[in-house]
């Protein structure tokens, strides 16, 4: 299991537009990824409804995880996206 703990960098948290950006990036990663609040149950990071259902706020810590063999780079990229509150994930990250 590969994990990354990261603080949500979007001021509005993982709601609407930021959640959409994150879900697209998680889907494009090509590996199964889960996301959870520090005290919550992991949900599918590629599911818009599941991510919105977390209610993750800006400044709150979340946990990204995957059991895939090649998950290190994907989780690094997703963690950077969330931590920095990026509008999109640069190809070079």
C-alpha positions in Angstrom: 0.0 0.0 0.0 1.3 3.4 -1.1 0.0 6.4 0.8 0.3 10.2 0.7 -1.0 12.5 3.4 -1.6 16.0 2.0 -3.3 19.2 3.0 -6.0 20.5 0.7 -4.7 23.6 -1.0 -7.9 24.8 -2.6 -9.5 27.5 -0.3 -12.9 26.1 -1.1 -11.8 22.5 -0.5 -12.7 19.6 -2.7 -16.0 21.1 -3.9 -17.4 21.5 -7.5 -14.5 22.7 -9.7 -11.6 21.5 -7.6 -13.2 18.1 -7.2 -13.7 17.9 -10.9 -10.1 18.7 -11.5 -9.0 16.1 -9.0 -11.3 13.4 -10.3 -10.1 13.9 -13.9 -6.5 13.6 -12.7 -7.2 10.5 -10.6 -8.9 8.9 -13.5 -6.1 9.8 -15.9 -3.5 8.4 -13.5 -4.3 4.9 -14.7 -4.1 3.4 -11.2 -6.9 2.8 -8.7 -6.6 5.4 -6.0 -8.7 6.0 -2.9 -9.1 9.3 -1.0 -10.2 9.7 2.6 -10.3 12.3 5.3 -8.0 11.5 8.2 -10.8 10.1 10.3 -12.9 8.7 7.4 -13.5 5.8 5.2 -11.6 5.7 1.9 -13.6 6.3 -1.3 -12.9 5.9 -5.0 -10.9 9.0 -6.1 -12.2 8.6 -9.6 -15.8 9.1 -8.5 -17.1 12.7 -8.5 -20.0 11.9 -6.1 -17.7 10.1 -3.7 -15.1 12.9 -3.7 -17.8 15.5 -3.2 -19.3 13.4 -0.4 -16.1 13.6 1.6 -16.7 17.3 2.3 -13.0 18.0 2.5 -12.3 21.6 3.3 -9.4 23.8 2.4 -6.5 23.3 4.9 -7.8 19.8 5.9 -5.6 16.8 5.7 -6.6 13.9 3.4 -5.0 10.6 2.6 -4.4 9.3 -0.9 -3.7 5.6 -1.2 -3.3 2.9 -3.8 -2.3 -0.8 -3.8 -1.1 -0.7 -7.4 2.5 -1.6 -8.1 3.2 1.5 -10.1 1.3 4.0 -7.8 4.3 6.0 -6.4 4.5 8.5 -9.3 0.7 8.8 -9.6 0.2 9.6 -6.0 3.0 12.1 -6.1 1.3 13.9 -8.9 -2.1 13.8 -7.3 -0.6 15.0 -4.0 1.0 18.0 -5.7 -2.2 18.9 -7.4 -4.2 18.8 -4.1 -1.5 20.5 -2.0 -0.9 23.4 -4.4 -4.5 23.8 -5.4 -3.6 23.7 -9.1 -6.1 24.4 -11.8 -4.7 21.4 -13.8 -1.9 19.0 -13.5 1.1 19.9 -15.6 2.4 17.2 -17.8 5.9 17.6 -16.4 5.0 17.0 -12.8 
